[in-house]
């Protein structure tokens, strides 16, 4: 950690994303609990500290606060959103409810380039806001670096140049010049040096796995990028101890099992067995409409199937999963009081008495980093470029109860969307493209007669890391082709609509 950046986690949904952005700049960054003492950070030799955003209000008595010495110590500190408000309050300023909340894109006017905005030529940039509290009065001697329409103190610095604060989120892709702002703090203010890359992560992770794993490993493989990279990584580190299992949940994409067998077993020689547990999953989901309950049921059945497989093919000491940073964040499993968005099947459904220790070799990475790691491990581009697919499968793309009819329509509609994206040459231009449906039935006209059928929603999104996303501006011709094929080829579907909500406020998957 010497020379790296410590990010203190106050429960913000973008906390890990700050680490990702910094590592993308070639500097190691790691997340720490919000109350990590200054003395510990100094012993580790960190170059600077970043205080993350968070859902609390700094003036509430129960809100999380850092070590007081941190905001008056020797280390440079950048506060983001809630972290910025902590700096203002701790130094004698005032924080309270904003006269007008800011969520989403906002225009920031740069008033002084000293420190954070050095080298940024334009006077205005677009930034990403997400706050209902604001600095109402700055501490004495604190200079304003930038303003927005609703934040007169949108970016500030202390007189000694060690404390910086921004009300917006430079780590979010929608903030223009976000990397430049972070670079200015990391390199110009803190003096950190580049020295972290994916090759180093690969070497360190293999060494770590070799030292920690002292027994057989059972690895869940779904065919997605995450589990595929995890399985190949483990096969590289502990080949004699690994056994991969592909569980057919009955909720998978069209032709998933055959494709997984081809590239993992035949091409990459990963040891893998296939288990058809579809009836177990589907029977347990009957009558269940709540999305959280569906996720928990799927997670529990996953664990039961692995336990059963382990008993008959074991013993296994470890259970490996392709859990990523966003999975951990959105499950609220972090070092600070984050708001739980959803329960991920990898981290929210495992029983407390699980007989295997969980190994998550990718839990420090985002999707784009996993793809880079996969390329280093030799996975083919076709596999690495596959769109993300939720762990609970089509169950989260089916609103309400999972029925045979809805499952068939959802699977076939998803197949059509992916095929059209490939045919039109835009599959790799979008982060994710899929279809989902619920219980809504609308009236259509098929073959000169009225017919009531399902309405399918198509969603295509652009993103870098899945923490934020925007809807893809598909051409009318592409949308027409998708709609025509779905209504012609998918039995029971009479209408197709297109989703245009960004994340936030929406999530990428519908549930």
PLY file of the C-alpha trace (Angstrom):
ply
format ascii 1.0
element vertex 511
property float x
property float y
property float z
element edge 510
property int vertex1
property int vertex2
end_header
0.00 0.00 0.00
3.04 2.28 0.26
2.53 5.22 -2.08
-1.07 4.24 -2.83
-4.38 5.96 -2.17
-6.66 5.01 0.72
-10.37 5.49 0.08
-12.44 5.67 3.27
-15.86 4.16 2.74
-18.84 6.09 4.13
-21.37 3.82 2.46
-21.66 5.55 -0.91
-22.67 3.43 -3.87
-19.66 4.79 -5.78
-17.06 4.09 -3.08
-15.40 1.20 -4.91
-15.65 3.06 -8.17
-13.27 5.67 -6.79
-10.72 2.88 -6.29
-11.34 1.62 -9.81
-10.74 5.03 -11.36
-7.50 5.51 -9.44
-6.22 2.07 -10.34
-7.08 2.87 -13.93
-4.62 5.73 -13.64
-1.89 3.29 -12.60
-1.90 3.92 -8.85
-2.95 1.28 -6.34
-6.04 2.21 -4.33
-7.87 0.27 -1.66
-11.04 0.73 0.34
-10.89 1.05 4.13
-13.51 1.47 6.88
-14.52 5.11 7.38
-13.04 5.23 10.90
-9.57 3.92 10.04
-7.15 5.86 12.32
-4.74 8.32 10.76
-1.83 6.57 12.48
-2.63 3.32 10.65
-2.80 5.07 7.29
0.54 6.77 7.96
2.12 3.43 8.94
0.96 1.95 5.64
2.65 4.80 3.81
-0.37 5.95 1.81
0.20 9.03 -0.33
-3.27 10.51 0.22
-6.78 9.82 1.43
-10.11 10.18 -0.34
-13.36 10.38 1.65
-16.23 8.77 -0.27
-19.83 9.84 -0.57
-22.52 8.31 1.58
-26.26 8.23 2.30
-26.09 9.93 5.73
-26.19 13.62 6.69
-23.08 14.89 8.45
-25.14 16.84 10.98
-27.03 13.77 12.23
-25.74 12.43 15.54
-25.59 8.87 14.19
-23.73 9.71 10.99
-20.30 8.13 10.37
-17.26 10.34 10.89
-13.53 9.76 10.26
-10.68 10.10 12.73
-10.67 13.82 13.60
-6.89 13.92 13.25
-7.20 12.96 9.58
-8.71 16.33 8.64
-5.95 18.24 10.39
-3.02 15.91 9.73
-0.14 15.49 7.35
-1.88 13.60 4.54
-3.60 15.31 1.59
-7.35 14.64 1.67
-10.01 14.86 -1.04
-13.63 14.73 0.09
-16.31 13.72 -2.40
-19.96 14.69 -1.74
-20.55 13.46 1.85
-16.76 13.37 2.33
-16.54 16.99 1.23
-19.28 17.98 3.68
-17.33 16.26 6.48
-14.32 18.47 5.70
-16.46 21.63 5.75
-18.12 20.76 9.06
-14.92 19.60 10.77
-13.19 22.90 9.99
-15.91 25.21 11.26
-18.16 25.53 8.22
-21.88 24.78 8.06
-23.68 21.97 6.24
-27.46 21.67 5.89
-30.31 20.85 3.56
-29.75 22.26 0.08
-32.27 24.82 -1.15
-32.60 22.62 -4.21
-31.37 19.03 -4.50
-29.13 18.02 -7.41
-29.30 14.59 -9.00
-27.79 13.70 -12.35
-25.88 15.90 -14.76
-25.09 19.47 -13.80
-22.93 22.22 -15.27
-19.87 23.20 -13.23
-18.19 26.57 -13.77
-14.49 26.51 -12.91
-13.54 29.68 -11.02
-9.95 28.76 -10.08
-7.70 26.10 -11.61
-5.36 25.74 -8.65
-5.04 22.11 -7.57
-7.91 20.09 -9.00
-8.52 21.84 -12.32
-4.95 22.41 -13.48
-4.64 21.85 -17.21
-8.39 21.80 -17.89
-8.88 24.38 -20.63
-12.63 24.92 -20.68
-14.38 27.14 -18.18
-17.38 24.83 -17.81
-17.64 21.07 -17.56
-20.52 18.66 -17.12
-20.47 16.86 -13.76
-22.55 14.24 -11.93
-24.37 15.39 -8.79
-26.18 13.21 -6.25
-26.96 15.18 -3.06
-29.69 16.74 -0.96
-27.31 18.39 1.55
-24.87 21.19 0.75
-22.23 23.39 2.30
-24.09 26.51 3.46
-21.05 28.35 4.81
-17.37 27.61 4.17
-14.68 27.53 6.88
-12.49 30.62 7.10
-9.70 30.60 4.54
-11.24 27.97 2.28
-11.20 28.99 -1.39
-13.88 28.24 -3.97
-12.66 26.47 -7.11
-15.97 25.80 -8.85
-19.70 26.55 -8.71
-22.88 25.06 -10.15
-26.36 26.50 -10.46
-27.42 25.04 -7.10
-24.03 24.68 -5.37
-22.11 27.95 -4.85
-19.32 25.92 -3.23
-19.19 22.96 -5.63
-15.39 22.61 -5.39
-13.08 24.01 -2.70
-9.57 23.83 -1.25
-7.99 24.79 2.06
-5.47 27.60 2.29
-2.59 25.17 2.89
-3.52 23.11 -0.19
-3.92 19.83 1.71
-7.70 19.61 1.89
-9.91 19.53 -1.20
-13.62 18.98 -1.53
-16.04 18.49 -4.42
-19.82 18.28 -4.18
-19.97 16.29 -7.44
-18.62 12.82 -8.26
-15.45 12.93 -10.41
-15.25 9.11 -10.29
-18.48 8.69 -12.27
-18.04 8.36 -16.04
-20.66 11.04 -16.70
-18.42 13.70 -15.10
-16.46 15.40 -17.85
-12.70 15.50 -17.13
-13.24 13.31 -14.07
-9.99 11.43 -14.64
-8.12 14.71 -15.05
-9.51 16.00 -11.75
-8.51 12.81 -9.93
-5.11 12.83 -11.66
-4.45 16.35 -10.47
-5.14 15.34 -6.87
-3.27 12.04 -7.04
-0.14 13.16 -8.88
0.12 16.92 -8.42
-1.20 17.20 -4.86
-0.25 13.89 -3.24
2.80 13.08 -5.36
1.78 9.43 -5.85
3.62 7.41 -8.50
2.29 4.98 -11.08
3.06 1.34 -10.32
-0.11 -0.80 -10.51
-1.49 -2.72 -13.48
-3.44 -5.86 -14.30
-0.29 -7.91 -14.90
0.78 -7.19 -11.35
-2.67 -8.06 -10.06
-2.58 -11.38 -11.91
0.81 -12.30 -10.48
-0.15 -11.30 -6.93
-3.50 -13.10 -7.10
-1.98 -16.35 -8.31
0.59 -16.18 -5.51
-2.18 -15.47 -3.00
-4.36 -18.34 -4.24
-1.42 -20.75 -4.17
-0.66 -19.82 -0.56
-4.27 -19.83 0.73
-5.80 -22.82 -1.02
-4.81 -26.04 0.68
-7.68 -28.26 -0.42
-9.98 -29.04 -3.32
-11.97 -26.17 -4.84
-15.50 -26.36 -6.22
-16.05 -23.50 -8.67
-19.43 -22.32 -9.91
-19.37 -21.69 -13.66
-22.28 -20.02 -15.47
-20.74 -19.23 -18.84
-20.54 -15.50 -18.18
-17.34 -13.50 -18.29
-16.90 -13.37 -14.51
-17.14 -17.06 -13.70
-15.21 -18.02 -16.85
-12.29 -15.78 -15.91
-12.44 -17.00 -12.30
-12.32 -20.64 -13.38
-9.37 -20.11 -15.76
-7.53 -18.09 -13.09
-8.01 -20.86 -10.53
-6.99 -23.47 -13.10
-3.78 -21.50 -13.60
-3.12 -21.19 -9.85
-4.25 -24.55 -8.45
-4.94 -26.88 -11.40
-4.75 -30.10 -9.42
-7.27 -28.91 -6.83
-9.97 -27.41 -9.07
-13.30 -28.89 -10.10
-15.78 -26.66 -11.93
-19.51 -27.28 -12.04
-22.03 -25.81 -14.45
-25.51 -25.77 -12.93
-28.37 -25.66 -15.40
-30.94 -23.62 -13.50
-33.51 -23.60 -16.27
-33.12 -19.81 -16.25
-30.22 -19.52 -18.69
-29.79 -18.00 -22.13
-30.57 -19.95 -25.27
-27.92 -22.64 -25.93
-25.86 -21.68 -22.87
-24.74 -25.17 -21.81
-23.43 -26.14 -25.26
-21.50 -22.90 -25.61
-19.90 -23.23 -22.18
-18.86 -26.80 -22.90
-17.23 -25.68 -26.14
-15.05 -22.82 -24.91
-14.27 -23.90 -21.34
-14.01 -27.67 -21.55
-12.96 -28.25 -25.16
-10.88 -25.15 -25.86
-9.44 -24.10 -22.47
-9.30 -27.56 -20.87
-10.93 -26.44 -17.64
-12.20 -29.44 -15.61
-16.00 -29.08 -15.61
-19.09 -31.19 -15.00
-22.68 -30.33 -15.95
-25.58 -30.77 -13.52
-29.21 -30.32 -14.61
-30.98 -28.85 -11.59
-33.59 -26.89 -13.54
-36.58 -28.61 -11.92
-35.25 -27.81 -8.44
-35.00 -24.12 -9.25
-38.24 -23.76 -11.16
-40.32 -25.70 -8.67
-39.04 -23.59 -5.77
-39.88 -20.39 -7.69
-43.50 -21.33 -8.31
-45.84 -18.73 -6.88
-43.01 -16.35 -5.96
-43.32 -12.83 -7.40
-41.11 -10.67 -5.14
-37.71 -10.03 -6.80
-35.73 -10.14 -3.56
-37.36 -13.41 -2.59
-36.59 -14.88 -6.01
-32.93 -13.93 -5.66
-32.69 -15.45 -2.20
-34.37 -18.67 -3.32
-32.01 -19.00 -6.27
-29.01 -18.33 -4.04
-30.19 -20.94 -1.57
-30.81 -23.58 -4.23
-27.37 -22.84 -5.70
-25.85 -23.52 -2.29
-27.90 -26.70 -1.85
-26.84 -28.05 -5.23
-23.19 -27.34 -4.49
-23.51 -28.95 -1.07
-25.08 -32.02 -2.65
-22.41 -32.19 -5.34
-19.68 -31.74 -2.74
-21.00 -34.60 -0.64
-21.05 -37.02 -3.57
-17.90 -35.85 -5.36
-15.90 -34.33 -2.51
-14.52 -33.58 -0.15
-14.16 -29.93 -1.20
-12.75 -27.33 1.15
-13.49 -24.21 -0.89
-16.35 -22.80 -2.98
-15.13 -20.34 -5.63
-17.35 -17.64 -7.13
-16.90 -14.92 -9.74
-18.16 -12.16 -7.44
-17.19 -8.64 -8.58
-17.09 -5.26 -6.83
-20.58 -4.22 -8.02
-22.03 -7.48 -6.65
-20.60 -6.69 -3.23
-21.57 -3.01 -3.34
-25.17 -3.52 -4.41
-25.65 -6.18 -1.77
-24.65 -3.60 0.86
-21.73 -5.81 1.94
-19.21 -3.13 2.52
-17.23 -1.65 5.36
-19.72 1.17 5.90
-23.49 1.52 6.26
-24.43 1.38 2.60
-28.03 1.24 1.45
-28.89 -2.23 0.13
-30.06 -2.03 -3.47
-30.52 -5.73 -4.08
-29.38 -9.11 -2.87
-26.92 -10.69 -5.28
-27.21 -14.45 -5.47
-23.48 -14.89 -4.85
-23.39 -12.91 -1.63
-26.93 -12.86 -0.30
-28.21 -16.42 -0.50
-25.52 -18.60 1.02
-26.48 -20.30 4.29
-24.47 -19.54 7.42
-23.61 -23.20 7.88
-22.08 -23.60 4.41
-19.50 -26.36 4.71
-17.04 -24.73 2.29
-15.03 -21.55 2.68
-15.87 -18.99 -0.02
-13.11 -17.89 -2.41
-13.77 -14.78 -4.53
-10.62 -14.04 -6.57
-12.27 -11.25 -8.59
-14.04 -9.38 -5.79
-11.65 -6.42 -6.08
-12.38 -5.92 -9.79
-14.91 -4.30 -12.08
-16.18 -5.84 -15.29
-13.76 -3.98 -17.56
-10.85 -5.06 -15.35
-12.06 -8.66 -15.45
-12.04 -8.54 -19.24
-8.47 -7.24 -19.19
-7.50 -10.02 -16.80
-9.22 -12.59 -19.00
-7.24 -11.41 -22.01
-4.01 -11.91 -20.07
-5.19 -15.43 -19.21
-5.82 -16.23 -22.86
-9.61 -16.28 -23.00
-10.94 -15.69 -26.54
-12.34 -12.26 -27.39
-15.77 -13.73 -28.18
-16.09 -14.91 -24.58
-14.70 -11.73 -23.02
-17.02 -9.55 -25.08
-20.19 -11.37 -24.02
-22.73 -9.09 -22.44
-23.19 -9.40 -18.67
-25.86 -11.86 -17.62
-27.37 -11.79 -14.12
-26.49 -14.62 -11.76
-30.17 -15.39 -11.07
-30.64 -15.60 -14.82
-33.91 -14.82 -16.54
-35.70 -14.83 -13.20
-34.80 -11.15 -12.79
-35.89 -10.37 -16.35
-39.31 -11.79 -15.63
-41.42 -9.43 -13.56
-43.60 -11.37 -11.15
-43.85 -15.14 -11.01
-41.63 -17.25 -13.29
-44.00 -19.37 -15.39
-43.17 -21.72 -18.27
-44.89 -19.41 -20.74
-43.14 -16.26 -19.55
-39.79 -18.04 -19.36
-40.05 -19.25 -22.96
-41.08 -15.80 -24.21
-38.31 -14.08 -22.24
-35.60 -16.50 -23.41
-36.63 -16.27 -27.06
-36.90 -12.46 -26.92
-33.41 -12.21 -25.41
-32.07 -14.45 -28.17
-33.57 -12.18 -30.82
-32.11 -9.03 -29.26
-28.59 -10.49 -29.16
-28.84 -11.86 -32.70
-29.94 -8.50 -34.11
-27.16 -6.66 -32.30
-24.62 -9.04 -33.81
-26.18 -8.82 -37.29
-26.18 -5.02 -37.16
-22.55 -4.87 -35.95
-23.34 -3.05 -32.70
-23.10 -5.90 -30.17
-19.72 -4.66 -28.92
-20.82 -1.03 -28.94
-23.32 -1.51 -26.14
-22.59 -2.65 -22.60
-25.67 -4.82 -22.38
-28.70 -5.60 -24.51
-31.63 -7.74 -23.43
-35.40 -8.07 -23.16
-37.69 -8.46 -20.17
-41.39 -8.91 -19.57
-43.98 -9.06 -16.82
-47.64 -9.88 -16.46
-48.84 -6.96 -18.56
-51.06 -8.12 -21.40
-51.90 -5.78 -24.25
-54.08 -6.05 -27.32
-52.50 -6.66 -30.69
-53.62 -7.55 -34.19
-52.25 -10.76 -35.69
-53.57 -12.21 -38.94
-56.61 -9.93 -39.20
-57.78 -10.69 -35.69
-57.35 -9.11 -32.30
-55.14 -11.03 -29.89
-54.12 -10.32 -26.31
-50.46 -11.08 -25.57
-47.34 -10.05 -23.67
-45.58 -6.72 -23.97
-41.80 -7.10 -24.08
-39.42 -4.31 -23.04
-36.08 -4.07 -24.83
-33.17 -2.40 -23.05
-29.81 -1.45 -24.57
-27.37 0.47 -22.37
-23.98 2.12 -22.58
-21.66 1.89 -19.58
-18.05 1.49 -18.52
-18.37 -0.32 -15.22
-22.11 -0.85 -14.58
-22.09 1.64 -11.69
-23.74 4.20 -13.96
-25.31 3.65 -17.37
-27.14 5.51 -20.10
-29.62 4.18 -22.64
-28.22 3.45 -26.08
-29.49 5.67 -28.91
-30.31 2.83 -31.30
-31.44 3.74 -34.80
-35.13 3.37 -35.70
-34.10 0.67 -38.17
-32.46 -1.45 -35.46
-35.41 -1.06 -33.12
-37.83 -1.89 -35.92
-35.89 -5.05 -36.74
-35.87 -6.17 -33.10
-39.57 -5.47 -32.69
-40.56 -7.16 -35.93
-38.58 -10.30 -35.20
-39.85 -10.62 -31.63
-43.50 -10.19 -32.54
-43.11 -12.55 -35.52
-40.97 -15.24 -33.87
-41.91 -15.26 -30.18
-45.24 -16.90 -29.52
-47.53 -14.90 -27.24
-45.81 -11.51 -27.68
-47.78 -8.78 -29.48
-45.96 -5.58 -28.47
-42.38 -4.33 -27.97
-41.33 -1.13 -26.16
-37.90 0.45 -25.61
-36.53 1.50 -22.19
-34.84 4.91 -22.02
-34.07 5.30 -18.29
-30.48 5.83 -17.17
-28.78 4.44 -14.05
-29.47 6.16 -11.73
-32.38 6.46 -11.17
-33.05 3.04 -12.69
-30.83 -0.03 -12.41
-29.61 -1.85 -15.51
-31.50 -5.08 -14.89
-35.22 -4.56 -14.18
-35.01 -6.29 -10.79
0 1
1 2
2 3
3 4
4 5
5 6
6 7
7 8
8 9
9 10
10 11
11 12
12 13
13 14
14 15
15 16
16 17
17 18
18 19
19 20
20 21
21 22
22 23
23 24
24 25
25 26
26 27
27 28
28 29
29 30
30 31
31 32
32 33
33 34
34 35
35 36
36 37
37 38
38 39
39 40
40 41
41 42
42 43
43 44
44 45
45 46
46 47
47 48
48 49
49 50
50 51
51 52
52 53
53 54
54 55
55 56
56 57
57 58
58 59
59 60
60 61
61 62
62 63
63 64
64 65
65 66
66 67
67 68
68 69
69 70
70 71
71 72
72 73
73 74
74 75
75 76
76 77
77 78
78 79
79 80
80 81
81 82
82 83
83 84
84 85
85 86
86 87
87 88
88 89
89 90
90 91
91 92
92 93
93 94
94 95
95 96
96 97
97 98
98 99
99 100
100 101
101 102
102 103
103 104
104 105
105 106
106 107
107 108
108 109
109 110
110 111
111 112
112 113
113 114
114 115
115 116
116 117
117 118
118 119
119 120
120 121
121 122
122 123
123 124
124 125
125 126
126 127
127 128
128 129
129 130
130 131
131 132
132 133
133 134
134 135
135 136
136 137
137 138
138 139
139 140
140 141
141 142
142 143
143 144
144 145
145 146
146 147
147 148
148 149
149 150
150 151
151 152
152 153
153 154
154 155
155 156
156 157
157 158
158 159
159 160
160 161
161 162
162 163
163 164
164 165
165 166
166 167
167 168
168 169
169 170
170 171
171 172
172 173
173 174
174 175
175 176
176 177
177 178
178 179
179 180
180 181
181 182
182 183
183 184
184 185
185 186
186 187
187 188
188 189
189 190
190 191
191 192
192 193
193 194
194 195
195 196
196 197
197 198
198 199
199 200
200 201
201 202
202 203
203 204
204 205
205 206
206 207
207 208
208 209
209 210
210 211
211 212
212 213
213 214
214 215
215 216
216 217
217 218
218 219
219 220
220 221
221 222
222 223
223 224
224 225
225 226
226 227
227 228
228 229
229 230
230 231
231 232
232 233
233 234
234 235
235 236
236 237
237 238
238 239
239 240
240 241
241 242
242 243
243 244
244 245
245 246
246 247
247 248
248 249
249 250
250 251
251 252
252 253
253 254
254 255
255 256
256 257
257 258
258 259
259 260
260 261
261 262
262 263
263 264
264 265
265 266
266 267
267 268
268 269
269 270
270 271
271 272
272 273
273 274
274 275
275 276
276 277
277 278
278 279
279 280
280 281
281 282
282 283
283 284
284 285
285 286
286 287
287 288
288 289
289 290
290 291
291 292
292 293
293 294
294 295
295 296
296 297
297 298
298 299
299 300
300 301
301 302
302 303
303 304
304 305
305 306
306 307
307 308
308 309
309 310
310 311
311 312
312 313
313 314
314 315
315 316
316 317
317 318
318 319
319 320
320 321
321 322
322 323
323 324
324 325
325 326
326 327
327 328
328 329
329 330
330 331
331 332
332 333
333 334
334 335
335 336
336 337
337 338
338 339
339 340
340 341
341 342
342 343
343 344
344 345
345 346
346 347
347 348
348 349
349 350
350 351
351 352
352 353
353 354
354 355
355 356
356 357
357 358
358 359
359 360
360 361
361 362
362 363
363 364
364 365
365 366
366 367
367 368
368 369
369 370
370 371
371 372
372 373
373 374
374 375
375 376
376 377
377 378
378 379
379 380
380 381
381 382
382 383
383 384
384 385
385 386
386 387
387 388
388 389
389 390
390 391
391 392
392 393
393 394
394 395
395 396
396 397
397 398
398 399
399 400
400 401
401 402
402 403
403 404
404 405
405 406
406 407
407 408
408 409
409 410
410 411
411 412
412 413
413 414
414 415
415 416
416 417
417 418
418 419
419 420
420 421
421 422
422 423
423 424
424 425
425 426
426 427
427 428
428 429
429 430
430 431
431 432
432 433
433 434
434 435
435 436
436 437
437 438
438 439
439 440
440 441
441 442
442 443
443 444
444 445
445 446
446 447
447 448
448 449
449 450
450 451
451 452
452 453
453 454
454 455
455 456
456 457
457 458
458 459
459 460
460 461
461 462
462 463
463 464
464 465
465 466
466 467
467 468
468 469
469 470
470 471
471 472
472 473
473 474
474 475
475 476
476 477
477 478
478 479
479 480
480 481
481 482
482 483
483 484
484 485
485 486
486 487
487 488
488 489
489 490
490 491
491 492
492 493
493 494
494 495
495 496
496 497
497 498
498 499
499 500
500 501
501 502
502 503
503 504
504 505
505 506
506 507
507 508
508 509
509 510
